[in-house]
């Protein structure tokens, strides 16, 4: 998929002006299910149990101006921001797992985690 607009806002944001738009970002989504595996010795096989929860990792990269970076760092340090998931068309509460910024070329790399129970 081609680069797309990425939207993020602070946890305290309540209006449309609180969203930060980052144009031409590349996004990747990885979803996993939480499973428990029980190994029974002396019997046949083992049991897999789906715990019914999932985690989603959003990996976002692109270019970000220094002013935009400073605004995002504020979100990183103060609570859990929201992003707009363009694939499912919904707003998602996430945490920053990884945040990288390179001022020499204004490139960034974020890994944002949503945990659903």
C-alpha positions, -999 to 999 in steps of 0.1 A, spaced: 0 0 0 12 35 -8 22 60 19 -8 74 38 -17 101 63 -11 91 99 -31 107 127 -22 108 164 -35 128 194 -28 131 231 -49 112 256 -63 145 268 -73 156 233 -110 162 228 -113 182 196 -103 177 160 -76 204 164 -57 181 188 -49 155 161 -14 157 145 -14 148 108 18 132 95 16 130 57 31 102 36 38 78 64 43 41 59 23 18 83 25 -18 91 1 -37 114 9 -70 132 -19 -87 153 -13 -116 177 -35 -137 199 -26 -146 234 -25 -184 238 -17 -208 266 -2 -242 259 -6 -271 284 17 -300 279 3 -332 295 31 -358 301 21 -394 297 -10 -386 276 -16 -378 240 -5 -344 228 -11 -311 244 -38 -285 247 -39 -250 232 -62 -225 249 -71 -192 233 -73 -166 261 -95 -144 240 -72 -114 240 -51 -98 213 -23 -73 208 -17 -51 178 16 -35 169 15 -5 146 48 3 130 49 38 115 77 55 97 83 85 75 95 121 79 86 145 107 96 182 112 114 192 144 82 210 156 60 180 150 86 158 167 85 180 198 47 178 199 48 140 196 75 137 224 50 155 246 25 127 239 52 100 245 58 114 280 22 121 291 -2 92 290 -15 70 263 -22 87 230 -48 78 204 -41 70 167 -65 66 139 -63 31 124 -68 37 86 -73 0 79 -102 -5 103 -113 31 103 -114 35 141 -96 54 168 -73 33 190 -57 39 224 -20 29 223 13 31 241 46 40 226 68 9 226 96 25 205 102 60 193 131 70 171 139 103 154 169 112 132 173 150 128 198 147 100 170 136 76 139 142 98 130 105 96 111 88 124 101 53 134 73 45 159 61 12 173 28 17 190 10 -11 209 -27 -17 215 -35 -44 240 -71 -57 240 -84 -79 268 
